[in-house]
Amino acid sequence: LTVPVVTLIAWATGNDLVFALGAPEMIVMVSSLVL
């Protein structure tokens, strides 16, 4: 469910830089939640 949310946020902002900077952080957060 997290990946679609990030995709929607990136699409809503329409800024590739925001997605590029936000994606790694989200991945780390998801990884920490899973672990």
C-alpha positions as CSV (number, residue, x, y, z in Angstrom):
1,L,0.0,0.0,0.0
2,T,3.0,2.3,0.6
3,V,4.3,2.2,-3.0
4,P,1.0,3.5,-4.6
5,V,0.8,6.2,-2.0
6,V,4.4,7.4,-2.8
7,T,3.5,7.2,-6.5
8,L,0.4,9.3,-6.0
9,I,2.3,11.9,-4.0
10,A,5.0,12.1,-6.6
11,W,2.4,12.4,-9.4
12,A,0.5,15.1,-7.4
13,T,3.6,17.2,-6.9
14,G,4.7,16.6,-10.4
15,N,8.3,17.2,-9.3
16,D,10.9,14.5,-10.2
17,L,13.3,15.9,-7.6
18,V,10.7,15.5,-4.8
19,F,10.2,11.9,-5.8
20,A,13.9,11.2,-6.1
21,L,14.6,12.6,-2.7
22,G,11.4,11.1,-1.1
23,A,11.6,7.6,-2.4
24,P,14.8,6.5,-0.6
25,E,13.4,7.9,2.7
26,M,10.2,6.0,2.3
27,I,12.0,2.8,1.4
28,V,14.0,3.2,4.7
29,M,10.9,3.9,6.7
30,V,9.1,0.8,5.2
31,S,12.2,-1.3,5.7
32,S,12.3,-0.3,9.4
33,L,8.6,-1.1,9.8
34,V,9.0,-4.5,8.2
35,L,12.0,-5.3,10.3
